[in-house]
Structures are given as C-alpha cells and as structure tokens.
C-alpha cells in the first residue's frame, strides 16, 4: 500500500497505533546507525533514506529525479517491511543472513526486504549493524559497480544477476515462433 503522505510525520500519523509504534521503533534504530550524509524523506509511498543529489547528482538510475535510495520502511497490507540494499553485495548479504540466523529470529526476506508483523519479529541489532556497515561512500561505490558494466577496452554485457541487483531487467530474446502447419520451430544455435 503506497501512501500519498509527503512527510514522514504525516505517514506515521496515518498508521494504526500498533503499526506506528513498530515503525517508529525500527526508524529509531535506523536513525541511530545511519551515516550522517544520508537524508530521510518520502519516496515511493514509504519512508526512505537516500544519498542526496548534492552527493550523488546522477540520482537513481530508474528515475534520476529521485535521490539514490539506500533503505526504506513501509507498512504494507499484510505486513511491514524494512528494505535494505545490502543484498547487492554478496559479502554483506552473507554477513546479514549469518548474523540474523545467530539472532534466533526467523528471517522472512524477499529480494531486498525483511517482512515483519510485529517489531519483536526483527533482529533490530542486526538491522542496525547492516545500516552502520554501509556508509554513503561505500554504498555509492557498490551501487555503481552493480549498474555500470566493467570496461577494459570495451564494455561487458550486464549479466542477469547484475541486472537484477541493479533493478534492471535483462532484455529477453525474442520468443520462438509458435507452431505453424504442424511444424515446430527450432532455436538456431
């Protein structure tokens, strides 16, 4: 559920009391561990922490008018989510999953979000450490390594995994022609 709220305060005010309390607790942990160069705002109908255009003028490649998002917090229809960009780094992702497992909490994770129904479902210390481990400079370097093809005398194709991490779909090959007159089409190799 995307909110139309334009400020964090308005977003929190429109939530039921139990969800507001849960998101405020997670927000407090994020703010305590966040590099001072990130900014907090509303983007995509949720609370987001971004790299401001003053530090990264290119903005988010999907919408350069938006500041580069780093983390987010949202109340969805059936759960709440904290979005973390640590998944883009295999090292950080492995650390996160290992630390979460050690916490004894069940990890309900999508591509980049951790879903929860109540704040007690979260390993807040792990969320805080994940935020702390990614200062702005390191995050921008990670982001750029994911969206830009490496070049050495030419450009490499972006792999499916890199495209997915960068939020870009890799172009699909044209579908094979359907059966005509009882003859199957074959892929040319």
N, C-alpha and C positions, 0 to 999 in steps of 0.2 A: 504494500500500500504506500504509494508516494504521497507525501504531504505537500500542500501548497504553501506551507509556512515559509516565511522569508528570513526568520531569525531562529536561532537555537532556542531562545526563551519561548517563542511562540510555538515551536514544535513540541517542546516538552509540556507546555501548558495544555495542549490539545489531547494529551495522552491520558488514559485512565490512571488513577493514582498508583496502582501496583506496577504498571509498566514504566511510569515516570520515575518511580523510586529505583527500579532496576537500571534503567538507562542512566540516571544520574550517578549511580554507584560506579558503573563502568566508565562513564565520562570522567569522573574524578580520577580514576586510576590512569586513564589515558593522559589526561592533562598533567598529572604528576610526573609522568615519564616521557613526555613529548619534548623533542628538541625545540628550543625557543624560536626557531626560524619557520616552523610550520604555522599556518593560520587555521583557525576554526571558522567554518561557515556552513551554509546550507547549499548542498548540490544534489541533484538527482532525488530530491524529496527526502533527504536524510542529513544528519549531522555529519560533516566531513572535516577532515584535517588534510590540508593541501600544501604544496610548495607554491608560494605566491609567484605571480608573474614577475615581480621585482627580482626574484632569484632565478626563475626559470621562465624567461619570456616566451618560449615556444608553447607553453601550456600543455594540455592533454592532447595527444595526437588524434583522438577521436573527435574532439571538439576543442581546438586551440583557444577559444574564448574562455574556456574553463581553466582554472588553475589545476595543476597536476595533482590528482587525488592520491593520498597515501593510506588513509584509514577512514572508516566510516562506522556509524552506529545508527541502527534503524529498528523501528517497530513494524513488523510485518503482520500479515493477517493472523497467522497461527503461531508465530514465534517472534523473537527478537534476534537481531544479528549484529555481530561486530565483524567488520570487514578489515582484513589485514593484507598488506601486499608482500608479506614475507614469502608467500608461495612462489614468487618469481625467482627466488634464489634457492636452488636445491639445498645448499648448506643451511640456510635459515629455515627452510621448510622442515628439513630433517631434525634440526635442533628443536623447533616448535613442537613437532609431533612427539619427540622423545621426552621433552620437558612436560608436555601435557600428560603423557602416559604415566610419568613418575608422580604426577599430582593425584592419581587415582580417580580422576573425573573422566566421565565418558565424553569423547570428542565427537560432536556432531558437526562435521565440517563439509562444506561444499567446495567449489573451486577456490574461493578466497574468503568465504565467510564461515564464521563459527556461529551456529544457531543455538539459541537457548530459550527456555520458557521462564526461568527464574534465575536471578543472579547467582544463586547457590550452585547452578549447573556449571558455572565458569570457574576456571583456574585463573583467578584475577591476577595472581602474581606472575603467571606465565604470559598473560596478555600484556601486563605492564612491562615485563622484560623484553617481549617482542617489539614493543613500541620503542623502548630505550635503545635497543640494538641497531636501530635504523635511523641515524641522524640524516638530515636533509642531504648533505653532500653524498653520502653513501647510497641513499635512495635514488638520487638523480643518476648516479653512475650505473646503478642496477637497472633502472628504467631504460636508460639509453642503450645499454647492452642488449636489452630484450627487443627493442623496437627497430634498431638500426642493424642492417646486415653488416657483418665484418667484411672489410675490404683489404685486399692485398693485391694490387694490380688489377682489380676488378671487384665486382660485388658478388657475394654469395646469395643463393636463394634463401629465403627465410623458411626454416623448417616448420612443420605443422606444430611442433611443441613450442617453438619460439613464437610463432604467430598466435597460438592460443594464450601464451603467457602475456603477450603484448596486447591481447584483446582484439587481434585482427584475424579474420578468417582467411585461411589459405585458399586461393582460387581452386575450385573443383574442376576436374576435367569434364569435358562435355559428356553427357550420358550417351551410352551406346544406343544406336537406332533400335527401335522396337522391331519385333518380328514382322516381316512382310512376306506374304505369299508362302508362309510355312518355312521360311529360311531364317535361321538365327543369325544375327550379326555377330561378328567376332572382333575382338580388340586387336588392333595392329600392334605388334611388339617390335 
